[in-house]
Amino acid sequence: MFKKSLVIGVISSIASFSLAAEETSLSYTHAGIGYETGDIADIDFSGFGLYGSKALNDSFFLIASYLSIESDDQFTLGFATDDIEATGFNFGIGFHTPINSTVDFVSTLSYSDVELEFAGDSEDGNGYVLAAGVRALPSDVLELSAFIDYADIEDGSETGYSLGARYFTTPDISLGLGYGSSDDFDAITFDVRFDL
């Protein structure tokens, strides 16, 4: 039970990390690197990730991300004491359409896979994540986003949300701050994105 909630939490974490995804001036072709800190199943974690998106046409785009996190402290389970490490990735497809000249409706469907390691043992989990929300460009230097996501992982599921703000230091480079939350997961992300 303990490990299953961690698997679901980590997959939710990966999904919120990659939801930073034309009609509007919003970019759907970009790459980024970021730092994430938070808690999953009441255990503090931090780590780094990579993410990217590639526009296929005016409405569809591909997404992918990789995240590697580790517990901030050692954890004891039975007679074993060790750090908990998790690595995971997701990839999928997204759709966007303008609501008006500065706001897009965005939805994504992605496959996610995660591996947890603790004291020489490992556990895997995989499933899909469905997300929907909006991205807005209220000014030339500010982008905002809000998403609701649903993760269905083997015999468990979780619903969460993510909020984000992005400041453009140049037209193609931005700094992002995000917050994601669900039942077993809360995290803050800091990232740098390069629009291509």
C-alpha positions in Angstrom: 0.0 0.0 0.0 2.8 2.4 0.9 4.6 1.9 -2.4 1.5 2.0 -4.5 0.6 5.5 -3.2 4.2 6.6 -3.9 4.0 5.3 -7.5 0.7 7.2 -8.1 2.1 10.3 -6.5 5.3 10.2 -8.6 3.3 9.8 -11.8 1.1 12.8 -10.8 4.3 14.7 -10.1 5.7 13.9 -13.6 2.4 14.9 -15.2 2.3 18.3 -13.4 6.0 18.9 -14.4 5.4 18.4 -18.1 2.1 20.4 -18.3 4.0 23.5 -19.1 2.9 22.4 -23.0 -0.7 28.8 -32.4 -3.4 31.1 -33.1 -2.3 32.8 -29.9 1.4 33.6 -29.4 1.8 30.6 -27.1 4.6 28.2 -28.0 4.0 24.5 -28.4 7.5 23.7 -29.5 9.9 24.1 -26.6 12.4 22.3 -24.3 13.1 22.9 -20.6 14.9 21.9 -17.5 13.6 22.3 -14.0 13.9 21.6 -10.3 11.0 20.1 -8.3 10.5 19.9 -4.5 7.6 18.8 -2.5 6.1 15.8 -0.7 4.6 12.5 -2.0 2.7 10.4 0.5 4.0 12.6 3.3 7.7 12.1 2.4 9.7 15.2 1.3 11.3 14.9 -2.2 13.4 17.0 -4.5 15.0 16.5 -7.9 15.5 17.6 -11.5 13.7 17.0 -14.7 13.6 17.6 -18.4 10.6 18.2 -20.6 9.7 19.1 -24.1 6.9 19.7 -26.6 6.8 19.7 -30.4 4.0 21.2 -32.4 2.7 18.8 -35.2 0.4 21.4 -36.8 -1.9 24.2 -35.7 -3.8 22.0 -33.2 -1.8 19.0 -32.1 1.5 18.6 -30.4 3.7 15.9 -28.8 4.9 16.0 -25.1 7.6 14.2 -23.2 9.3 14.5 -19.8 11.7 12.8 -17.5 12.0 13.3 -13.8 14.4 12.0 -11.2 13.7 12.7 -7.5 15.0 11.5 -4.2 13.7 11.7 -0.6 15.3 14.5 1.3 15.8 12.3 4.3 16.4 8.6 4.8 13.2 6.6 5.4 12.8 3.4 7.6 10.6 0.6 6.5 10.9 -2.6 8.6 14.6 -3.1 9.3 15.8 -1.2 6.2 16.8 2.5 6.3 17.6 4.2 3.0 16.8 7.1 0.6 13.8 6.5 -1.7 14.6 7.3 -5.3 12.2 7.6 -8.1 12.7 8.0 -11.9 9.9 8.3 -14.4 9.0 9.5 -17.8 5.9 10.3 -19.8 5.1 10.9 -23.4 1.9 11.7 -25.2 -0.1 13.9 -27.5 -1.9 17.1 -26.9 -4.6 19.3 -28.5 -5.0 23.0 -28.3 -7.5 25.5 -29.6 -7.9 29.2 -29.0 -10.6 30.5 -26.7 -9.6 34.1 -27.7 -6.5 35.9 -28.9 -4.6 35.4 -25.6 -6.0 32.1 -24.1 -5.9 28.5 -25.4 -7.8 25.5 -24.2 -5.3 22.6 -23.9 -5.8 18.9 -23.3 -3.2 16.1 -23.2 -3.2 12.3 -23.0 0.0 10.7 -22.0 1.5 7.4 -20.9 3.6 7.5 -17.7 6.0 5.0 -16.2 7.9 5.2 -12.9 10.4 3.1 -11.0 10.9 3.4 -7.2 14.0 2.1 -5.5 14.5 1.6 -1.8 17.1 -0.5 0.0 17.9 -2.5 -3.1 14.2 -3.3 -3.9 12.4 -1.6 -6.8 8.7 -1.3 -7.8 7.4 -0.2 -11.1 4.1 1.4 -12.1 2.6 2.7 -15.2 -0.6 4.1 -16.6 -2.1 7.1 -18.3 -2.7 10.7 -17.4 -5.5 12.9 -18.9 -5.2 16.6 -18.4 -7.2 19.6 -19.5 -6.9 23.3 -18.8 -6.0 26.7 -20.1 -2.8 28.6 -21.0 -2.9 32.4 -21.2 -0.6 35.1 -22.4 -1.9 38.3 -20.7 1.2 40.3 -21.8 4.3 39.9 -23.8 6.4 38.8 -20.8 3.9 36.8 -18.7 2.3 33.3 -19.3 -0.2 31.7 -16.9 -1.6 28.2 -16.9 -4.2 26.1 -14.9 -4.8 22.4 -15.4 -6.9 19.6 -13.9 -5.4 16.1 -14.4 -6.6 12.5 -13.8 -4.0 9.7 -13.4 -5.1 6.1 -13.8 -2.3 3.9 -12.6 -2.8 0.1 -12.6 -5.3 -0.4 -9.7 -5.3 3.2 -8.4 -6.2 6.6 -9.6 -5.8 10.2 -8.6 -7.1 13.6 -9.6 -5.1 16.8 -9.1 -4.4 20.2 -10.4 -1.5 22.4 -11.4 -1.0 26.1 -11.6 1.9 27.9 -13.3 3.3 31.3 -14.1 6.1 32.1 -16.5 8.2 35.3 -17.0 9.9 35.8 -20.4 13.4 37.3 -20.0 13.7 37.3 -23.8 11.0 36.3 -26.5 12.4 32.7 -26.5 13.6 32.1 -22.9 11.4 32.1 -19.8 11.5 31.3 -16.1 8.7 29.3 -14.7 7.2 28.7 -11.2 4.5 26.0 -10.8 2.5 24.3 -8.1 0.9 20.9 -8.4 -1.3 19.0 -6.0 -3.4 15.9 -5.6 -4.3 13.5 -2.7 -0.8 12.1 -2.2 1.3 14.8 -3.8 2.2 18.5 -3.5 5.1 20.1 -5.3 6.6 23.4 -6.4 8.6 23.5 -9.6 11.1 26.0 -10.9 12.2 25.8 -14.5 13.9 27.4 -17.5 12.1 27.0 -20.9 13.5 27.6 -24.3 10.9 28.2 -27.0 12.2 26.8 -30.3 
